[in-house]
């Protein structure tokens, strides 16, 4: 399913901002749009949030595979402002892109001359063939197969909203970064029934920063709204 990002934002605004929560979060209200968009697979979206936190990683993986043909498909979920901010703020030469998706951002950074590793819970042979200059590893964000401080910059975009264990994923991102961590997440209100398989929501700046509490070695924390997404950046003292 292909929907332009600008169109999706308008739909989200109407549903999430203009409709009272008591209606927006009702199964009867969301039934028709879910059935129109997802057909027989609508039930996956209705039940996902209730089941995913306690489910095994394999069970969650199977839901993603079962619904792959009805997800919104774009080369990237990143908007132009976030892409520009990421490119301007990468430090060093080695970069890890966690949740690299279809490889769009990893490819953009590789073309800029950076040594890029892409990581996602599913890496296809087609991606390896399309981007031979990029090293790909298949892994979950909560358990990265890399050493501590292996990368100058670690980037994670439109991924933390999906992970089962948010704290574990953030700890892993920080562990892999030697100098800088960059995170992008959608600015989205929490609802039980959403058109995505998101588990975590960050409607406000403090909703994001609550999970990125400062600690030893963490400096220069910033968070800003860029065209409907939160762009977060922190530096790690060497």
C-alpha positions as CSV (number, residue, x, y, z in Angstrom):
1,X,0.0,0.0,0.0
2,X,1.5,3.3,-1.1
3,X,0.4,6.6,0.6
4,X,2.3,9.9,0.3
5,X,3.7,11.0,3.6
6,X,1.9,14.4,3.4
7,X,-1.4,12.6,2.9
8,X,-0.8,10.3,5.8
9,X,0.0,13.3,8.0
10,X,-3.3,14.9,7.1
11,X,-5.2,11.7,7.9
12,X,-3.4,11.3,11.2
13,X,-4.1,15.0,12.2
14,X,-7.9,14.6,11.6
15,X,-8.1,11.3,13.4
16,X,-5.7,11.9,16.3
17,X,-6.2,15.6,16.9
18,X,-9.8,16.4,15.9
19,X,-11.8,13.3,17.1
20,X,-12.5,12.9,20.9
21,X,-10.4,10.1,22.4
22,X,-13.5,8.2,23.6
23,X,-14.5,7.8,20.0
24,X,-11.1,7.6,18.4
25,X,-10.1,4.7,20.7
26,X,-13.3,2.7,20.1
27,X,-13.1,-0.5,18.1
28,X,-16.5,0.2,16.4
29,X,-15.2,3.5,15.1
30,X,-12.0,2.1,13.7
31,X,-13.6,-1.0,12.3
32,X,-14.5,0.4,8.9
33,X,-11.2,2.1,8.0
34,X,-9.3,-0.9,9.2
35,X,-11.3,-3.3,7.1
36,X,-11.0,-1.0,4.1
37,X,-7.2,-0.7,4.4
38,X,-6.3,-4.1,5.7
39,X,-9.1,-6.4,4.7
40,X,-8.9,-9.9,6.4
41,X,-5.7,-8.8,8.2
42,X,-7.4,-6.0,10.2
43,X,-7.5,-8.2,13.3
44,X,-3.7,-8.2,13.4
45,X,-3.8,-4.4,13.9
46,X,-6.7,-4.6,16.4
47,X,-4.9,-7.0,18.7
48,X,-1.3,-6.2,18.2
49,X,-0.7,-3.7,21.1
50,X,-2.4,-5.9,23.6
51,X,-0.3,-8.9,22.7
52,X,3.1,-7.6,21.5
53,X,4.8,-6.5,24.8
54,X,4.5,-10.0,26.3
55,X,4.9,-11.9,23.0
56,X,8.2,-13.5,21.9
57,X,10.3,-11.6,19.4
58,X,9.6,-14.5,16.9
59,X,5.8,-14.0,17.4
60,X,6.2,-10.2,16.7
61,X,8.4,-11.0,13.6
62,X,5.6,-13.3,12.3
63,X,3.0,-10.5,12.6
64,X,5.2,-8.2,10.6
65,X,5.7,-10.8,7.9
66,X,2.0,-11.6,7.8
67,X,1.0,-8.0,7.4
68,X,3.9,-6.9,5.1
69,X,1.7,-6.6,2.0
70,X,-0.7,-4.2,3.7
71,X,1.8,-1.8,5.3
72,X,2.4,1.6,3.9
73,X,5.4,1.3,1.6
74,X,7.9,4.1,1.0
75,X,11.6,4.2,0.4
76,X,11.9,6.0,3.7
77,X,9.6,7.4,6.4
78,X,12.1,10.2,7.0
79,X,11.1,13.7,5.9
80,X,13.4,16.1,4.1
81,X,14.2,18.2,7.2
82,X,15.3,15.1,9.2
83,X,17.4,13.8,6.4
84,X,19.2,17.1,6.1
85,X,19.7,17.3,9.9
86,X,21.1,13.8,10.0
87,X,23.5,14.4,7.1
88,X,24.7,17.7,8.8
89,X,25.3,16.2,12.2
90,X,27.0,12.8,11.6
91,X,30.4,12.9,13.2
92,X,33.4,10.6,12.4
93,X,33.6,8.1,9.5
94,X,31.9,5.0,10.9
95,X,28.1,4.9,11.1
96,X,25.5,2.4,12.3
97,X,22.0,2.7,11.0
98,X,19.7,0.7,13.4
99,X,16.4,-0.1,11.8
100,X,17.7,0.6,8.4
101,X,14.5,-0.5,6.6
102,X,15.0,-0.6,2.9
103,X,18.4,1.0,3.1
104,X,17.5,4.5,1.9
105,X,19.4,6.4,4.6
106,X,22.3,4.0,4.8
107,X,22.8,4.4,1.0
108,X,22.6,8.2,1.3
109,X,25.3,8.2,3.9
110,X,27.5,5.7,2.1
111,X,27.3,7.8,-1.1
112,X,28.7,10.7,1.1
113,X,31.9,8.6,1.7
114,X,31.0,7.2,5.1
115,X,31.7,3.6,6.3
116,X,28.1,2.5,6.9
117,X,26.6,-0.6,8.6
118,X,22.9,-1.2,8.3
119,X,21.0,-3.3,10.9
120,X,17.4,-4.5,10.9
121,X,15.4,-7.4,12.2
122,X,15.1,-8.5,8.5
123,X,17.8,-8.1,5.9
124,X,17.0,-9.5,2.4
125,X,19.5,-10.7,-0.2
126,X,18.1,-8.0,-2.5
127,X,19.3,-5.3,-0.1
128,X,22.8,-6.8,0.0
129,X,22.8,-6.8,-3.8
130,X,21.5,-3.3,-4.2
131,X,24.0,-1.8,-1.8
132,X,27.2,-3.8,-2.0
133,X,29.2,-1.0,-0.3
134,X,27.1,-1.3,2.9
135,X,27.6,-4.0,5.5
136,X,24.3,-5.4,6.7
137,X,23.6,-7.3,9.9
138,X,20.3,-8.9,10.8
139,X,19.4,-8.2,14.5
140,X,17.0,-6.6,16.9
141,X,17.6,-3.2,18.3
142,X,17.5,-4.6,21.8
143,X,20.4,-7.0,21.1
144,X,22.9,-5.4,18.7
145,X,25.8,-7.7,17.6
146,X,28.5,-5.1,17.9
147,X,31.1,-4.1,20.5
148,X,30.9,-1.1,22.7
149,X,31.8,2.1,21.0
150,X,32.3,0.4,17.6
151,X,30.8,3.4,15.7
152,X,31.4,7.1,15.7
153,X,27.8,7.8,15.1
154,X,24.8,5.6,15.7
155,X,21.5,6.5,14.0
156,X,18.0,5.1,14.7
157,X,15.0,6.4,12.8
158,X,11.4,5.4,13.0
159,X,12.3,2.3,14.9
160,X,12.0,2.9,18.6
161,X,8.3,3.3,18.2
162,X,8.2,-0.4,17.2
163,X,10.6,-2.1,19.7
164,X,9.2,-4.3,22.5
165,X,11.7,-3.2,25.1
166,X,12.4,0.5,24.7
167,X,14.8,0.8,27.6
168,X,16.9,-2.1,26.3
169,X,17.0,-0.7,22.8
170,X,18.1,2.8,24.0
171,X,20.9,1.2,26.1
172,X,22.1,-0.7,23.1
173,X,22.1,2.4,20.9
174,X,24.2,4.2,23.4
175,X,26.5,1.3,23.9
176,X,27.4,1.2,20.2
177,X,28.0,4.9,19.9
178,X,31.5,6.3,20.5
179,X,30.8,10.0,19.8
180,X,27.1,10.7,18.9
181,X,23.6,9.2,18.9
182,X,20.9,10.5,16.6
183,X,17.3,9.3,16.9
184,X,14.1,10.2,15.0
185,X,10.7,9.2,16.1
186,X,7.2,10.3,14.9
187,X,5.4,12.9,17.0
188,X,2.2,10.8,17.5
189,X,-0.5,10.6,20.1
190,X,-1.0,7.2,21.8
191,X,-4.1,5.3,20.8
192,X,-5.0,1.6,21.1
193,X,-5.9,1.3,17.4
194,X,-3.5,2.8,14.9
195,X,-2.7,2.2,11.3
196,X,0.8,1.0,12.2
197,X,2.4,-1.5,14.5
198,X,3.7,1.1,16.9
199,X,4.1,0.3,20.6
200,X,5.5,3.5,21.9
201,X,4.4,7.1,21.3
202,X,6.0,10.5,21.7
203,X,3.4,13.2,21.4
204,X,5.5,15.8,23.4
205,X,9.1,16.7,23.8
206,X,9.1,15.5,27.4
207,X,7.5,12.2,26.3
208,X,10.8,11.5,24.4
209,X,13.3,13.0,26.8
210,X,11.8,11.0,29.7
211,X,13.4,7.9,28.1
212,X,16.7,9.6,27.3
213,X,17.6,10.7,30.8
214,X,21.2,12.0,31.0
215,X,23.9,9.9,32.6
216,X,27.6,9.6,32.8
217,X,29.3,10.6,29.6
218,X,26.1,11.9,28.0
219,X,26.5,15.6,26.9
220,X,24.9,18.1,24.5
221,X,21.4,16.7,24.5
222,X,19.0,18.3,22.0
223,X,15.4,17.5,20.8
224,X,13.4,19.4,18.2
225,X,10.3,19.0,16.1
226,X,11.1,18.8,12.5
227,X,8.0,18.6,10.3
228,X,6.1,16.3,12.6
229,X,9.0,14.1,13.8
230,X,11.2,14.4,16.8
231,X,14.9,14.8,16.0
232,X,17.0,13.9,19.1
233,X,20.7,14.1,19.3
234,X,23.2,13.5,22.1
235,X,26.9,13.5,22.3
236,X,29.1,11.0,24.2
237,X,32.3,12.2,25.8
238,X,35.4,10.4,24.6
